[in-house]
Amino acid sequence: MADLVLGANVFGWTADRDISFAILDAFAAAGGTKIDTADSYMWRAPGNSGGESETILGEWMAARGNRDDLHLATKVGSLPGRKGLGGENVAAAARDSLRRLGTDRIDLYYAHRDDETTAQEETLDAFDTLVRDGLVREIGASNFSAERLRSALEVSERDDLTAFSAIQPHYNMMERDDFEAALAPLAESAKLAVYPYYGLAKGFLTGKYRPDSPAPEGPRAEGASAYLDSRGRAVLAGLDEIAAGHGVPVPAVALTWLAAQPSVTAPIASARTPEQLEQLLPMLTLELTDDELRLLSYLSATS
């Protein structure tokens, strides 16, 4: 059975507290356990300063008493005032996140993005201390190049420090080349878990962006509409056909393709409403045939 990570980036942004609770309740009721957030979610929204998603998650877990049932991932390095991967910043940011989440440990703590101004030794030493202190279970790297990820893994091995065990790359049916060419082979050889974000290509793979139809409004609409070229139209046609054959929503098919890729552990996808979540959840039990997976890979290939 496939797995799904619920992206919490919308909580406190396009989903208020009550709607966020409803989404989380529905996800948990469907058997979902993995949730992905960050300290920077969603500082850009008017009236926000960052940490809103973590705070909502913490309040929900406290209200439901279900912390031990969940695998919780958050990130450090992108929040204004807590930018970068300097050792002191990593330690302080982790404690800030733990306080907002109302928990005593983070299951997976990501470097949100690379910080080439800080020595990797300093960053990894800070992460290692958090693991040794029991505040963090595992560490991960988000938005790292293959070269910098390889370097970090070498530093951890050389200095006997906790190593990255997971990565979070930008990868989906419409964005394949960068990940598949360099990061995927490294992840496989290093036995890293892979949790791709933008699993639905900024909403394009939900099927709501169509030729000759007005683009839906929203913060990602422009980026998603950019995929509506000949390749994108072919991908949508393939998704439509397969979704109809299985009687499931288009987004579930797109996520199932992603989950079936050799190096992927589970895709990340977010939902602004419980109704949107319902479009994703069938991927937990959907099984595509080899022919269907090959067709979608063919249609989405760039060359």
C-alpha positions in Angstrom: 0.0 0.0 0.0 1.3 3.5 -0.9 2.0 6.1 1.7 1.2 9.8 1.7 2.7 12.7 3.6 0.3 15.6 4.3 1.9 18.9 3.6 1.0 21.4 6.3 2.2 24.5 4.4 -1.3 25.8 3.9 -2.2 25.8 7.6 -2.5 29.3 8.9 -2.3 30.5 5.3 -5.0 29.4 2.9 -6.6 27.1 5.6 -7.5 28.7 8.9 -7.4 26.9 12.2 -10.8 25.2 12.0 -10.4 24.1 8.4 -6.8 22.8 9.2 -8.3 20.8 12.1 -10.9 19.3 9.8 -8.2 18.4 7.2 -6.0 16.8 9.9 -8.9 14.9 11.4 -9.8 13.5 8.0 -6.2 12.5 7.2 -5.8 10.7 10.5 -9.2 9.0 10.1 -7.9 7.6 6.7 -4.9 6.2 8.4 -2.4 8.9 7.6 0.4 9.4 10.0 3.1 11.5 8.3 2.9 15.3 8.4 5.4 17.8 6.9 5.7 21.4 8.1 8.4 24.1 8.6 9.1 26.9 10.9 8.8 29.4 8.0 5.2 28.3 7.1 3.7 30.7 6.4 5.5 33.9 7.2 4.7 35.6 3.9 1.0 35.7 4.5 -0.4 39.1 5.6 -0.4 39.3 9.3 1.8 36.3 9.8 5.4 36.1 11.1 6.2 32.4 10.7 5.5 29.3 12.8 1.7 29.5 12.2 1.6 26.0 10.7 3.6 24.5 13.6 1.3 26.2 16.1 -1.9 24.9 14.6 -0.4 21.4 14.4 0.6 21.6 18.1 -2.8 22.7 19.1 -4.4 19.9 17.1 -2.2 17.3 18.5 -2.8 18.5 22.1 -6.6 18.5 21.4 -6.6 15.0 20.0 -3.9 13.5 22.2 -2.4 11.7 19.3 1.3 12.8 19.1 2.6 9.3 19.5 0.6 8.1 16.5 2.3 10.6 14.1 5.6 11.0 12.2 6.3 14.7 12.3 8.7 16.5 10.0 9.7 20.2 10.2 12.5 22.3 8.9 15.1 25.0 9.8 16.8 27.7 7.7 14.2 29.7 5.9 12.4 31.7 8.5 13.4 35.4 8.6 15.2 35.9 11.9 16.2 32.3 11.9 17.8 32.0 8.4 20.7 29.8 7.7 22.3 26.6 9.1 24.7 28.0 11.6 25.0 25.9 14.7 23.5 28.3 17.2 20.6 29.0 14.8 19.8 25.3 14.3 19.7 24.7 18.0 17.6 27.7 18.8 15.2 27.1 15.8 14.7 23.5 16.9 13.7 24.6 20.4 11.3 27.2 18.9 9.7 24.5 16.8 9.4 22.1 19.7 7.6 24.8 21.7 5.2 25.7 18.9 4.5 22.0 18.2 4.0 21.2 21.9 6.2 18.1 21.7 9.4 16.8 23.1 10.9 15.5 19.9 10.9 16.0 16.1 10.8 12.8 14.1 12.5 14.2 11.0 14.3 17.6 11.1 15.3 19.0 7.7 17.7 21.6 6.6 15.1 23.6 4.6 17.7 24.6 2.0 21.5 24.6 1.6 23.6 27.3 3.3 26.9 27.5 1.6 28.0 30.3 4.0 28.2 27.8 6.9 30.6 25.0 7.0 28.8 21.7 6.7 30.8 20.4 9.8 29.1 23.1 11.9 25.7 22.4 10.7 26.0 18.6 11.0 27.5 18.9 14.5 24.5 21.0 15.6 22.1 18.4 14.1 24.1 15.6 15.8 23.8 17.3 19.1 20.0 17.5 18.8 19.8 13.8 18.0 22.1 12.9 20.9 20.0 15.0 23.2 16.8 13.2 22.1 15.2 16.3 20.6 15.4 15.0 17.0 15.1 11.4 15.8 16.4 11.8 12.2 17.7 14.5 10.0 17.1 15.4 6.4 18.1 17.7 3.5 15.6 19.7 1.5 16.6 21.5 -1.8 20.2 20.2 -1.8 22.1 19.6 -4.9 23.6 16.1 -5.4 27.1 17.5 -5.0 26.3 19.2 -1.7 24.3 16.2 -0.4 27.2 13.9 -1.2 29.6 16.2 0.6 27.4 16.3 3.7 27.2 12.6 3.8 31.0 12.3 3.5 31.5 14.8 6.4 29.1 12.8 8.6 30.9 9.6 7.9 34.3 11.1 8.4 33.5 12.9 11.7 31.1 10.2 13.1 28.1 12.5 13.1 24.5 11.7 12.5 23.9 11.6 8.7 21.0 12.8 6.6 18.7 9.8 6.3 16.1 11.6 4.1 15.8 14.1 1.3 13.0 16.4 0.2 13.4 17.3 -3.5 11.2 19.1 -6.0 10.0 16.1 -8.0 6.7 15.3 -9.8 5.5 14.1 -13.2 6.2 17.5 -14.8 9.5 18.1 -13.1 11.6 15.0 -13.5 15.0 15.7 -15.0 17.0 17.3 -12.2 16.0 14.7 -9.6 16.2 11.6 -11.8 19.6 12.6 -13.3 21.6 13.2 -10.1 19.7 12.9 -6.8 17.9 9.7 -7.4 21.0 7.6 -8.0 22.6 9.1 -4.9 19.6 8.5 -2.8 19.5 4.9 -3.9 23.2 4.3 -3.2 23.0 6.0 0.2 19.7 4.4 1.1 18.0 7.7 1.7 14.3 8.1 2.2 12.8 10.4 -0.5 9.8 12.6 0.2 9.2 14.8 -2.9 7.4 18.1 -2.5 5.1 19.7 -5.1 3.9 16.2 -5.9 1.0 17.7 -7.8 3.1 20.3 -9.7 1.7 23.3 -7.9 -1.8 22.0 -8.6 -1.5 21.3 -12.3 -1.8 17.5 -11.8 -5.1 17.9 -10.0 -6.6 18.3 -13.5 -8.2 21.7 -12.8 -6.0 23.5 -15.3 -7.3 22.8 -18.8 -6.8 24.2 -22.4 -9.2 27.0 -23.3 -10.5 27.2 -19.7 -9.9 30.1 -17.3 -7.1 29.3 -14.9 -8.3 28.9 -11.3 -7.4 31.6 -9.0 -4.8 31.0 -6.2 -1.3 31.6 -5.1 0.1 28.9 -7.4 -2.1 29.4 -10.4 0.6 31.1 -12.6 3.2 28.5 -11.9 0.8 25.6 -12.6 -0.5 27.2 -15.8 3.0 27.2 -17.2 2.8 23.4 -17.5 -0.1 23.6 -20.0 2.0 22.9 -23.1 1.8 20.0 -25.5 3.5 17.7 -23.0 1.2 18.9 -20.2 -1.9 18.3 -22.3 -0.8 14.8 -23.1 -0.2 14.1 -19.4 -3.6 15.3 -18.5 -5.2 13.2 -21.2 -3.4 10.1 -19.8 -4.3 10.9 -16.3 -8.0 11.4 -17.3 -8.1 8.0 -19.0 -6.5 6.1 -16.2 -8.6 7.9 -13.5 -11.8 7.1 -15.3 -10.8 3.5 -15.7 -10.2 3.1 -11.9 -13.1 5.4 -10.9 -10.7 7.7 -8.9 -9.8 11.4 -9.0 -7.0 12.6 -11.2 -4.8 13.8 -8.3 -4.8 10.3 -6.8 -3.4 8.8 -10.1 -0.7 11.4 -10.3 0.4 10.8 -6.7 0.3 7.0 -7.2 2.7 7.4 -10.2 5.0 9.4 -8.0 4.9 6.9 -5.2 5.7 4.1 -7.6 9.0 5.6 -8.7 11.9 3.4 -7.6 13.6 5.9 -5.2 10.4 7.5 -3.7 9.4 6.7 -0.2 6.2 8.8 -0.2 5.0 12.0 -1.9 4.0 15.1 -0.1 0.8 16.8 -1.0 -1.3 19.5 0.7 -5.0 20.3 0.7 -6.7 23.6 1.5 -10.1 21.9 2.3 -11.3 18.5 3.4 -12.9 18.2 0.0 -9.5 18.6 -1.7 -8.0 16.0 0.7 -10.7 13.5 -0.5 -9.2 13.9 -4.0 -5.8 12.6 -2.7 -6.7 9.8 -0.3 -7.6 7.1 -2.9 -3.9 6.9 -3.7 -3.4 5.1 -0.4 -5.1 2.0 -1.9 -4.9 2.6 -5.6 -2.7 0.2 -7.6 -1.8 1.1 -11.2 -0.8 -1.6 -13.7 2.8 -1.6 -15.1 1.3 -0.5 -18.5 -0.4 2.5 -16.9 2.8 3.5 -15.1 4.8 3.1 -18.3 2.3 5.2 -20.2 2.4 8.1 -17.7 6.2 7.9 -17.7 6.3 8.1 -21.5 3.8 11.0 -21.7 5.7 13.0 -19.0 9.2 12.4 -20.4 10.9 15.5 -21.7 12.8 13.8 -24.5 
